[in-house]
């Protein structure tokens, strides 16, 4: 955040990016954070009520322009301590660099704040089809755009009789047109026909057996930055009013998503999820008899006849090579399209039989006495319990040590053993081994809670944190945590619902994972823990965070829970084979 503290206690707060919260901006951010052509830009600023400001305005100009524009800011909210203002900049055509600052008038003096700038990304239309190359079951299309020197290549590949893949990429070389493209071009592959219109460019996928037509509408668009680098693709298709859309991963708002605008974004919305989700999947099945998979781990948007009742569209972030892949599953039946998708992405692994029994869990079963009481109650009531989850088992800061454990602090580099810890007879867990043995003797498996952070102790929390501080320092020194773009440790943002300011373990670093699990192995090998409730995983908001394998946050936002779960799975398989369960939240 940038705070301009000016003479006479005039305070102006403005942070263009805030915490990069995907849904709830801070009241002094820029919106949108990354402006694009055709969108007005709201500049929000915060002042303090004790500052006697008579007027506040924004002065802005285009780089290399001598003309300065002035926009008055209006008050949007006032409370006892703060005043929120907003200045609206116009929509820009794209490609501009805008510089701006705020001015405040107080007691006949004008105070000038810090300077900020942004580039306006540009939406560019695909204009026409200029070349088609047909090779067996593949078409390669060269598409012209409004931007000189930038063309697109769309490769359509028939993978099977009912699977068609689109690969979109860029071309910055002069296109050599070998022959004139007819105004309409068609290719027939068994039951499928591809029809292309030259100018404006549109395409149709036609299934002859039942007359299904998937037709693009308007024009394909691409979003480019100030350097001409392609950021996103926008594709739009016709949607009859009776079409229903099912899928998109874990969703809480509806079964049929027609009329919804959905994000492909891993987000921890604890309650009242609405259209937000822990587990997005960029795949859907249409009631018309097809499925579509946007093969990306990056953020994407699906508008399912929400903005326009006759169309659906997708906006998908291009990868670092400016590419995007889309797969169409073209079976008439929903089951066949779902099956084809799972065959392409990986079938789920069948867990052990005990996973299918009755589970029991409570957030306040925090003692051996209570756990065994719950076990005995199920026996008394003849409830055939299979799994017991203990959420509140660990201390409040080190998530590999049981509550009330007594221990000497070892170097953070050393693994843990059960013998490192002692428990008083009046503690919450006086005899852990006997408790776990009794659960197992009664065919009840034990699952413990986990979180992938190294916790930061808040000011309101009062417990011993010497070991935690040592672990934080060691993990930072060894490069075991997710970092910011500048190499400093990434910490969970202040407005995250939990674990604010905590470090996030980088599971793409094998050494980091080995160190992490060396602290937890005793729980499995010596106590007999059968699985984990792998909670959390939605701790990345910044697209520029860095991981040890070179990944950036633009991918890590959605991939982090996958890396997290995969690491726990490898750890448990090494110790227990396939006799395990991971009870995960994000994915």
C-alpha positions in Angstrom: 0.0 0.0 0.0 1.2 3.5 -0.7 0.3 6.2 1.8 0.9 9.8 1.0 1.5 11.6 4.4 1.6 15.3 3.6 2.2 18.3 5.8 -0.6 19.3 8.2 -1.6 15.6 8.6 -3.2 15.1 5.2 -3.3 11.3 4.6 -4.2 9.8 1.2 -4.1 6.0 0.8 -4.1 4.4 -2.6 -2.8 0.9 -3.5 -3.6 0.0 -7.2 -3.4 -3.7 -6.5 -4.4 -4.0 -2.8 -4.0 -7.6 -1.7 -5.1 -9.0 -5.1 -8.1 -10.5 -3.4 -10.1 -12.1 -6.3 -13.5 -10.9 -5.1 -13.2 -8.3 -2.3 -11.1 -5.3 -3.2 -9.8 -3.0 -0.5 -11.5 0.4 -0.5 -8.5 2.2 -1.8 -7.6 0.1 -4.9 -7.8 0.7 -8.6 -10.6 -1.1 -10.4 -9.9 -2.9 -12.6 -6.4 -3.5 -11.4 -5.3 -4.3 -14.9 -7.4 -2.0 -17.2 -8.3 -3.0 -20.7 -9.8 -1.3 -23.7 -13.4 -0.2 -23.4 -13.6 -0.3 -19.6 -13.8 2.9 -17.4 -11.2 2.9 -14.5 -12.3 3.6 -11.0 -9.6 5.1 -8.8 -10.4 4.7 -5.1 -8.7 6.5 -2.3 -9.0 6.7 1.5 -8.4 9.7 3.7 -8.8 10.1 7.5 -11.8 11.9 8.9 -9.5 14.0 11.1 -8.0 15.5 7.9 -10.0 18.6 6.9 -10.1 18.1 3.1 -12.2 20.6 1.2 -11.8 18.9 -2.3 -10.0 16.0 -3.7 -9.3 15.3 -7.4 -7.2 13.2 -9.8 -4.9 14.6 -12.4 -3.9 12.2 -15.2 -2.3 12.2 -18.6 -1.1 9.9 -21.3 2.6 9.3 -21.4 4.3 11.6 -23.9 1.3 13.9 -23.8 1.5 17.4 -22.5 -2.2 17.6 -21.8 -3.2 17.0 -18.2 -6.8 16.1 -17.4 -8.6 16.6 -14.1 -11.3 14.5 -12.6 -13.1 15.4 -9.4 -13.3 12.7 -6.7 -16.6 12.1 -5.0 -17.2 10.8 -1.5 -18.5 7.2 -1.5 -18.5 6.4 2.2 -17.8 8.2 5.4 -17.5 6.8 8.9 -16.1 8.0 12.2 -12.5 7.6 11.2 -12.2 7.3 7.4 -13.5 8.9 4.2 -13.6 6.9 0.9 -13.4 8.7 -2.4 -13.6 7.7 -6.0 -12.4 9.3 -9.2 -13.6 7.9 -12.5 -11.3 7.8 -15.5 -12.9 7.2 -19.0 -12.6 4.1 -21.0 -9.5 4.0 -23.1 -9.0 2.5 -26.6 -6.1 0.4 -25.6 -2.3 0.6 -25.7 -2.0 3.8 -23.7 0.2 4.4 -20.6 -1.6 6.5 -18.1 0.0 8.4 -15.3 -2.0 9.8 -12.4 -1.8 11.3 -9.0 -4.2 12.7 -6.4 -4.5 16.3 -5.2 -6.2 17.4 -2.0 -7.2 20.9 -1.0 -7.2 21.8 2.6 -7.2 25.2 4.3 -6.5 26.9 0.9 -3.4 24.7 0.3 -3.2 22.1 -2.4 -1.3 18.9 -1.5 -0.1 16.5 -4.2 0.2 12.8 -3.6 2.4 10.1 -5.1 2.3 9.2 -8.8 1.0 6.0 -10.3 0.8 4.5 -13.7 -0.8 1.7 -15.7 -0.9 0.4 -19.2 -4.2 -0.3 -20.9 -4.4 -3.8 -22.4 -6.1 -4.0 -25.7 -8.9 -6.3 -27.0 -8.1 -7.2 -30.6 -10.6 -8.8 -33.0 -9.8 -11.7 -35.3 -10.8 -10.4 -38.7 -10.6 -13.2 -41.3 -9.4 -16.6 -42.3 -6.5 -16.2 -44.7 -5.1 -19.7 -45.1 -6.2 -23.3 -44.5 -3.9 -26.3 -44.6 -5.5 -29.8 -44.5 -3.4 -32.8 -43.4 -5.3 -36.0 -42.8 -7.3 -35.5 -39.6 -5.9 -32.0 -39.0 -6.7 -28.5 -40.2 -4.3 -25.6 -39.7 -5.9 -22.2 -40.0 -4.1 -18.9 -40.2 -6.3 -16.1 -38.9 -5.6 -12.4 -39.4 -6.2 -9.9 -36.6 -6.6 -6.1 -36.3 -3.1 -5.9 -35.0 -0.5 -5.6 -37.7 2.2 -8.2 -37.4 0.1 -10.5 -35.2 -1.8 -13.5 -36.5 -3.3 -16.6 -34.9 -2.9 -20.2 -35.8 -5.8 -22.5 -34.9 -5.0 -26.2 -35.3 -8.0 -28.5 -35.3 -7.1 -32.1 -34.7 -9.5 -35.0 -34.8 -8.2 -37.2 -31.9 -10.9 -39.8 -32.4 -14.4 -40.0 -34.0 -15.8 -38.0 -31.0 -12.9 -36.0 -29.8 -11.8 -32.7 -31.4 -8.9 -30.6 -30.1 -8.3 -26.9 -30.8 -4.8 -25.5 -30.3 -4.6 -21.7 -30.4 -1.2 -20.0 -30.8 0.3 -16.8 -32.2 2.3 -16.2 -35.4 4.4 -13.1 -35.9 5.8 -13.9 -39.3 4.4 -12.7 -42.6 1.7 -15.2 -43.7 2.4 -16.7 -47.1 -1.0 -17.3 -48.6 -0.6 -20.3 -51.0 -4.1 -20.1 -52.4 -7.2 -18.0 -52.1 -9.5 -19.2 -49.4 -13.1 -19.6 -50.5 -15.7 -17.6 -48.7 -16.8 -20.9 -47.1 -14.6 -23.9 -46.5 -15.7 -27.4 -45.3 -13.9 -30.5 -44.1 -15.7 -33.8 -43.4 -14.3 -36.4 -40.9 -16.7 -39.4 -40.7 -19.6 -38.1 -38.7 -18.2 -34.6 -38.1 -18.1 -31.7 -40.5 -16.1 -28.5 -39.9 -17.4 -25.4 -41.8 -15.4 -22.2 -41.8 -16.4 -18.7 -43.0 -13.7 -16.5 -44.3 -14.7 -13.0 -43.4 -15.8 -12.4 -40.8 -14.2 -15.6 -39.5 -16.7 -18.0 -37.9 -16.7 -21.8 -37.5 -19.2 -24.6 -37.1 -18.8 -28.1 -35.7 -21.6 -30.2 -37.2 -22.4 -33.8 -36.1 -24.2 -35.4 -39.1 -25.8 -38.2 -37.1 -28.2 -36.0 -35.1 -27.7 -32.5 -36.6 -25.9 -31.0 -33.6 -24.3 -27.6 -34.6 -21.8 -25.8 -32.4 -21.4 -22.4 -34.0 -19.2 -19.5 -33.1 -20.7 -16.1 -33.0 -19.5 -12.5 -33.3 -15.7 -12.7 -33.7 -12.9 -14.3 -31.7 -11.0 -11.8 -29.7 -7.6 -11.7 -28.0 -6.3 -9.5 -25.2 -2.7 -8.1 -25.7 -0.5 -6.0 -23.4 1.5 -3.0 -24.2 4.2 -5.1 -25.8 1.8 -7.0 -28.0 2.1 -10.1 -25.8 -1.1 -12.2 -25.9 -2.8 -12.6 -22.5 -6.2 -14.1 -23.1 -8.5 -15.6 -25.7 -12.2 -14.9 -26.0 -14.4 -17.3 -27.9 -18.2 -17.1 -28.1 -20.8 -19.7 -29.3 -24.5 -19.8 -30.0 -26.7 -21.3 -27.2 -30.4 -22.2 -27.8 -32.6 -21.2 -24.9 -33.2 -24.8 -23.9 -29.5 -25.6 -23.5 -28.3 -26.5 -20.0 -24.7 -26.6 -18.8 -23.5 -29.0 -16.1 -20.1 -29.3 -14.5 -17.4 -26.7 -13.7 -16.2 -28.7 -10.7 -17.5 -28.3 -7.2 -20.3 -25.7 -7.3 -22.8 -24.7 -4.6 -25.2 -22.4 -6.5 -27.0 -24.7 -9.0 -26.9 -27.9 -11.0 -27.7 -26.2 -14.4 -25.3 -23.2 -14.7 -27.2 -21.5 -17.5 -27.5 -17.9 -16.6 -24.3 -18.0 -14.5 -20.9 -16.3 -14.9 -18.3 -18.6 -13.3 -14.6 -18.3 -12.5 -12.0 -21.0 -12.8 -10.3 -19.9 -9.5 -9.5 -21.8 -6.3 -10.9 -19.7 -3.5 -11.5 -20.4 0.2 -15.1 -19.2 0.8 -15.9 -20.8 4.1 -19.7 -20.3 4.0 -22.2 -18.8 1.6 -20.1 -19.9 -1.3 -22.5 -18.7 -4.0 -20.6 -19.1 -7.3 -17.2 -19.3 -5.7 -15.5 -22.7 -5.2 -12.6 -24.6 -3.6 -12.4 -27.0 -6.6 -13.0 -25.4 -10.0 -12.8 -27.7 -13.1 -12.9 -26.0 -16.6 -15.1 -28.7 -18.1 -18.8 -28.9 -18.7 -21.3 -31.1 -20.4 -24.1 -29.6 -22.5 -27.6 -31.0 -22.6 -27.3 -30.7 -26.4 -24.9 -33.7 -26.4 -21.3 -32.4 -26.2 -18.7 -31.6 -23.6 -15.9 -28.9 -23.5 -12.7 -28.9 -21.6 -10.5 -25.8 -21.4 -7.1 -27.4 -20.7 -5.6 -24.8 -18.4 -4.6 -24.4 -14.8 -4.9 -20.6 -15.1 -7.8 -18.4 -14.3 -10.7 -18.4 -16.8 -14.2 -17.2 -17.0 -17.3 -18.9 -18.4 -20.4 -16.8 -19.2 -23.3 -19.2 -19.8 -25.9 -17.1 -21.5 -25.7 -14.6 -18.6 -24.5 -11.5 -20.5 -26.4 -12.5 -23.7 -29.3 -15.0 -23.5 -28.4 -16.5 -26.9 -24.7 -17.0 -26.4 -22.1 -18.6 -24.1 -18.5 -17.6 -24.0 -15.2 -18.4 -22.4 -12.2 -16.2 -21.6 -9.1 -18.3 -21.0 -5.7 -17.1 -20.0 -3.0 -18.0 -22.5 0.1 -19.8 -21.2 3.6 -18.3 -21.3 3.9 -19.3 -24.9 0.6 -17.5 -25.8 -1.2 -20.8 -26.4 -4.5 -22.2 -25.3 -6.0 -25.7 -25.8 -9.6 -26.6 -26.0 -11.0 -30.2 -26.3 -14.5 -30.9 -27.5 -16.1 -34.3 -26.5 -18.8 -35.0 -29.1 -20.7 -38.0 -27.8 -24.5 -37.6 -27.8 -24.8 -38.9 -24.2 -23.6 -37.0 -21.1 -22.1 -40.2 -19.5 -19.9 -40.8 -22.6 -18.6 -37.2 -22.5 -17.8 -37.4 -18.8 -16.1 -40.8 -19.4 -14.0 -39.3 -22.2 -13.0 -36.4 -20.0 -11.9 -38.7 -17.2 -10.0 -40.9 -19.6 -8.2 -37.8 -20.8 -7.4 -36.3 -17.4 -7.0 -39.4 -15.2 -9.4 -41.8 -13.6 -9.9 -41.6 -9.8 -8.0 -44.1 -7.7 -10.3 -46.5 -5.8 -9.6 -45.9 -2.1 -9.5 -48.8 0.5 -12.8 -50.4 1.5 -12.8 -48.8 5.0 -13.1 -45.3 3.4 -16.7 -46.2 2.3 -17.8 -46.8 5.9 -19.4 -44.2 8.3 -17.1 -41.3 9.3 -17.4 -39.2 12.4 -15.8 -35.9 13.2 -16.1 -32.8 15.3 -14.0 -29.7 15.6 -14.0 -29.9 19.5 -13.0 -33.5 20.1 -9.7 -32.3 21.6 -8.8 -34.9 24.1 -8.2 -38.6 24.4 -11.0 -38.9 26.9 -13.5 -37.4 24.4 -12.3 -39.4 21.4 -12.7 -42.7 23.4 -16.0 -41.6 24.7 -17.2 -41.1 21.1 -15.9 -44.5 20.2 -17.7 -46.1 23.1 -20.9 -44.3 22.3 -20.9 -45.6 18.8 -20.4 -49.1 20.1 -23.2 -48.7 22.7 -25.5 -47.5 19.9 -24.3 -50.1 17.5 -23.2 -47.5 14.9 -20.7 -49.3 12.6 -18.1 -46.5 12.5 -15.2 -46.8 10.1 -13.2 -43.5 10.4 -12.7 -41.0 13.1 -11.3 -37.5 12.3 -9.6 -35.5 15.0 -9.4 -31.8 14.0 -8.2 -30.2 17.2 -5.3 -32.6 17.9 -2.3 -30.4 17.5 -1.0 -27.5 19.4 -2.1 -24.0 18.3 1.0 -23.2 16.2 3.1 -26.3 15.3 0.9 -28.6 13.3 2.9 -31.7 13.9 2.9 -31.8 17.7 0.0 -32.9 19.9 -1.6 -30.5 22.4 -0.1 -30.5 25.9 3.1 -32.2 24.7 6.3 -31.5 26.7 9.5 -31.4 24.7 12.9 -29.9 24.3 13.4 -27.8 21.2 15.6 -29.5 18.7 17.2 -27.9 15.7 14.6 -27.4 13.0 16.6 -29.5 10.6 16.0 -32.7 12.7 13.0 -35.0 12.2 10.6 -35.8 15.0 10.1 -39.0 17.0 7.4 -40.0 19.4 10.0 -40.2 22.1 10.7 -36.5 21.7 7.4 -35.8 23.5 6.0 -36.6 26.9 2.5 -36.2 28.2 1.4 -35.7 31.8 -1.2 -38.0 33.2 -3.6 -35.1 33.5 -3.0 -33.8 29.9 -5.4 -34.0 27.1 -3.5 -37.0 25.5 -2.0 -39.0 28.4 -1.4 -42.2 26.3 -1.6 -41.6 22.6 -0.5 -45.0 21.5 -3.1 -46.9 23.6 -5.8 -44.5 22.2 -4.8 -45.2 18.6 -4.5 -48.9 19.3 -8.0 -49.0 20.7 -9.4 -47.3 17.7 -7.7 -49.8 15.4 -8.7 -52.8 17.6 -12.3 -51.7 16.9 -11.7 -51.3 13.1 -11.8 -47.5 13.3 -9.2 -45.6 11.3 -7.7 -42.3 12.4 -7.5 -39.2 10.3 -5.7 -36.0 11.5 -6.1 -32.4 10.4 -3.4 -30.6 8.5 -2.8 -27.2 6.9 0.1 -26.3 4.5 1.2 -23.2 6.4 3.9 -22.4 8.9 1.7 -20.3 11.2 2.4 -16.7 12.2 1.3 -16.0 15.8 -1.1 -13.1 15.9 -1.0 -10.3 18.5 -4.1 -11.7 20.2 -2.6 -15.2 20.5 -0.7 -16.1 23.7 1.3 -19.3 23.4 4.9 -20.4 23.2 6.2 -19.9 19.7 10.0 -20.5 20.0 9.9 -23.7 17.9 7.6 -22.0 15.4 10.0 -19.0 15.0 12.9 -21.4 14.5 10.9 -23.3 11.9 10.0 -20.1 10.1 13.7 -19.0 10.0 14.9 -22.4 8.8 12.3 -22.7 6.1 13.1 -19.2 4.8 16.8 -19.8 4.9 16.6 -23.1 3.0 14.1 -21.7 0.4 11.3 -24.0 1.4 8.5 -21.4 1.2 6.6 -19.8 -1.6 8.1 -16.4 -2.4 7.1 -13.1 -3.9 8.5 -11.9 -7.2 11.3 -10.1 -5.4 12.4 -13.3 -3.6 11.1 -12.3 -0.2 8.7 -14.8 1.6 5.1 -14.8 0.5 2.8 -14.5 3.5 -0.9 -15.1 3.6 -2.7 -11.8 3.1 -4.2 -9.9 6.0 -7.7 -10.2 4.7 -7.5 -14.0 4.3 -10.1 -15.6 6.7 -7.4 -17.5 8.5 -3.6 -17.9 9.0 -2.9 -14.3 8.1 0.8 -13.5 7.7 1.7 -17.2 7.7 4.3 -18.8 5.4 3.2 -21.2 2.7 5.2 -24.3 2.1 6.5 -24.8 -1.4 5.6 -28.5 -2.2 7.2 -28.1 -5.7 10.6 -28.2 -3.8 11.3 -31.9 -3.0 13.7 -30.9 -0.2 10.9 -28.8 1.4 8.5 -31.6 1.2 11.0 -34.1 2.7 11.6 -31.6 5.6 7.9 -31.1 6.2 7.1 -34.8 6.3 10.1 -35.6 8.5 8.2 -33.8 11.2 5.1 -35.9 10.6 6.4 -39.3 9.8 6.3 -40.5 13.4 2.6 -39.9 13.4 2.2 -42.6 10.8 5.0 -45.0 11.6 4.9 -44.9 15.4 1.3 -44.0 16.1 -0.5 -45.5 13.1 -2.3 -42.5 11.7 -4.2 -43.7 8.6 -4.9 -40.5 6.7 -5.1 -36.7 6.7 -7.7 -34.1 6.5 -5.6 -31.9 4.2 -7.3 -28.6 4.9 -6.5 -25.2 3.2 -4.7 -24.9 0.0 -6.2 -21.6 -1.1 -3.4 -19.4 0.1 -2.1 -17.9 -3.2 -3.7 -14.7 -4.6 -0.7 -13.0 -6.2 -0.1 -14.1 -9.8 3.5 -13.1 -9.5 4.4 -15.4 -6.6 7.3 -17.8 -7.3 7.8 -21.5 -6.7 11.0 -23.5 -6.7 10.2 -25.3 -10.0 9.9 -22.0 -11.8 6.1 -21.8 -11.6 4.5 -18.4 -11.1 1.4 -17.7 -9.1 -0.7 -17.2 -12.3 -0.6 -21.1 -12.4 0.0 -21.7 -8.7 -3.3 -20.1 -7.6 -5.1 -23.1 -9.0 -2.3 -25.7 -8.9 -1.1 -25.2 -5.3 -3.7 -27.6 -3.8 -2.8 -30.2 -6.4 0.9 -30.0 -5.5 -0.1 -30.1 -1.8 -2.3 -33.1 -2.1 0.1 -35.0 -4.4 3.0 -34.5 -1.9 0.8 -36.0 1.0 -0.2 -38.8 -1.3 3.5 -39.7 -2.1 4.4 -39.5 1.5 1.7 -41.8 2.6 2.1 -44.3 -0.2 5.8 -44.6 0.7 4.8 -45.6 4.2 1.5 -47.4 3.7 1.1 -48.3 0.1 -2.5 -47.6 -1.0 -4.0 -48.1 2.5 -4.6 -44.4 3.1 -7.1 -41.6 2.6 -6.7 -37.8 2.0 -9.7 -35.8 3.0 -9.1 -32.6 1.1 -10.8 -29.3 0.8 -9.3 -27.5 -2.2 -8.3 -29.0 -5.5 
